[in-house]
């Protein structure tokens, strides 16, 4: 790993690192916020943030305002890029497929399969790398926004015991039922809808073997609310399965990082309670 950026922030340090990913077959960047406790040598839990369509590692670290809350609670924040990138990596001219749109799954179809393995990257390679280079505890949390909210929910549901906490902003909760997910899943996974269902939070809730409490914030002024996000489907699935869900509909808020920044403190506190007992 090579550090390419660092800034003092709330007594800690916001860094950006790059490394050669064996899983993805390309160079990847990630944001790492080290709270004051980490700089003092204390082992800290790690909270992973997954960003949405078109984003890189920069959006969260520059717009969410999470550093002050991570500093308060003694959490390391890790924000990876949203997909493999590079001239030799498959891509699509549309914003919702290809580079910047990895959907946090392992693609099985050409031309995506050789590099688009974001599930293995986020769940396996990335934490191994972080835990090798920084002083961490064994406890991890995961959260995200939009496509990244989808990723946080599905990766937590698909990998019980891997994460101690999970939350999401404006998540794509039922990708098999909305245009964003249907387009990406057909490209990455093929036409077998059984494969699609394995990456759909609404479908996964019913068979979940772990009951991590879910915190979901959704803006009622979100332009994608009715067509792409459909949080009511997650509420219905959780009610049917008895899965704990706190779904907060926030009047007037849209899909932007202004919304994320407004409630990021609540989410970091939610994770800190599970990760540290704060």
N, C-alpha and C positions, 0 to 999 in steps of 0.2 A: 504494500500500500504506500502511496505517496500523498502527502498533504499538499494541496494546491491553494488553500485559502484559509485564513483564520482571523477572527475578530473577537475582541473582548465584548462580553455581553452579560449584563446582570451578575457580575462577579464570576462568571464562568467564561467559556470560550466556544464560539460557533466556528466549526471547521468544515471544510469540504475536502474529501479524499477521493482519489481515483485508484483503480486497481484493474488488473486483468482478470476477468471472470472466466473460469473454466466452464461453468455451466452454460453461460450465454455465448461464449466464444467471441467476446469483444471487451473493450475497455468500458468500465462503468464508473459513474461518480455517485457519491452519497454525501449528504449532509450529516454531520455528527455534532450535537450540542453536548458539551461537557459541563455539568453544573459545578458550582464551587466545591461541593463535596468530592466530586471526582478529581478535580485539580489538586485537592488536598490529600489524595491517595485512597479515599474511601471507595470500596466496591459498591456500585449503584445498579439498580434494576434498569432495564432497557425498554423504552417505549418506541415502537416502530410505527412510522407514519407512511401511509400509502396515498399518493396523490392521484388526481384524476386525469382525464383525457387532455392531451397536449402538454401536460406539465413535465418539468424536469425536477431535479433535486432542489432547484432554486426557489420554486414557488412557495413552498411551505416555510422554508427558513427565512424568507424575506417578507412574507405577507401575513403569516398566521399569528405572530406575537406570542408564540408558545414558550420562548426561552425564559421569560420571567417566572412562569409557573413551574417549569422544569427545575429552575434554580431553587425555588422555594421548597419543592418537594424532594429534591435530590434524585432526579431521574435523568438518565442519558436519553436524548432524543436522536433517533436515526431515521433519516428520510432518503430512501434510494430513488433513483430514476424510475420512470414508469415502463421502460422497455429497453431491450438492446438497441444500440445505435451504431451507425457507421455506413460507409459507402457500399460495403459488401453485404450488408444486412437487408433482407427483404423489406419492402416498404410499399405504401399505397398513397396516392395523392390526397385521399380524404383524411380529415382530421381524426376520424373515429376508427381507424384501422392501421395497423403497422406501427412504425416508430412513434412513440408517445402514446400508444394505445395497446399495451400488452395484456390487459385484463387479468393479470395475476393468475394465469393458468399455464399449463404446458401444452403447446400446440402439437397436434398430431398430423397435420396436413401440410403438403407442399404449398408454397415455398417457405412456410413459417417454421416448421418443426425443428430445423437445425439450430435455431437461435432463440426462438420465443418460448423460453422455459422459465417464465417468471415465478411460477409457484415453487419450483425447486430452488430458484435463486433466493427468494424472500424467506422461505421456511428453513432452508438448509445452509446454502453457501454463505449468505449474508450474516446470519447470526454467528456462524463459526468464525468468520473473519472478524466481526466486532468483538467477540469474546476472546479472541486470540490477542487483539491489539489494545484492548482497553480493560480496565479493572471493573468487572461486572459481577453481579450476583447471578443466580441461575433463573431468576424470575423475569418474564417478558410479558409485555402488553402490546396490543396492536390496534391501530385506529386509522381512519382515512376518510377521504372526501369523494363523493360521486363514484367514478370507477374504482377509486381507492377504498371507498366505503364498502362497495361490493367485495373487493379483495379482502378487507379486514374481516368482514362477516364470514365469508366462505372459507378463508384459510383457518380461522379459529374453529369453525364447525368441522372442517375436514381433518383437522389435526388436534384432536382432544389431548389435553395435557401439555401442549406446546406453549400455550399462552395462558396467563392468569387473569387477563382482563381484555375486553374488546369494546369498542364503541365506533360510531360512524356519524358523519355529516352527510346529509343528502345522498344516501347510498342508492345504487341501482339494486334493489332488493330482489327483483324477479327478472333477471336478464333474459330468460327464455320467453318472456311475455312482452318484451318491448323492443323497439327497433335497434337501439344501440347494441343490446346483447345478442339479438338474433343475427345481426350482420356479422359481429365479431365471432360468435360461436360457429356459424356456418363456415367462415373462413378458416378459423383455427382448429376446429374439432370435426368438421364434416357435417353430414346431414343426420347423423344418429342422435335423436333428441334424448335418448337415454344418457349419452355422454354430456349433453348440455345440462341435464338436471343435476348432475354431480357437481356443478359449479354455480348453482342457483340457491341463494340463501333461503328463499321461501320453500323450496323443495327439500333442502337439507334439514330444516328445523324439525320436521316430523320424525326423523330417525336419529337425531342427535343423541349421543351417549353422554354428553356433558352439558350442564345447564349453567353456563356462564351468563350472568346478567348482562343484557344488552342495553346500552344507552344510545339512542338515535335522536339526533336533532334534525329537523326538516323545516326549511323556510316556507311559509304559506304563499309568499310572493315569488317562489321559484318558477321560472319559465318552463322548466322541464318536469314539474311536479306531476301533472296528469298524464303526459305522454311517455315519460321514460322512467320515472322513479316509483310511483305507486306505493307509498309506505303503508297504505291500508292493507295491502296484501301480506306484508310482514306481520302487522298487528293480528290479522285473522289467523295466520299460521301459528303464531306464538300462543294465541288464545287457545287454539285447538290442541296444541301440544303441551300446554302448561309451561311454556318456556318463559322465564322472566324477561320482560321487555319494558323499558321506559321510553316511550315515543313522545317527543316533545315537538309540537307544531308551533313554530314561532311566527306570529303575525308580522307581515311586512318585509320579511327577510327574503333575499333572492339566493342565487346559486353561487355567489362570489365569495372571495376570501374576506370580504367585509363581514359576511355572515359567520364564517369560520372563526375569525378573530374575536367576534362578539361573545362566543360561547366556549372558546378553547380552554379557558380556565376551569370550567366545569368538567370538561372531559379529562384534563390532566389530573384533577382532583379525584375523579372517578377511578382512574387507573392507579393513582398513588395509594388509595385506600386498599385496593387489592394487592398491589405490589409491595407495599411497605406497612400497611396498617395505619396510614395517616388518617 
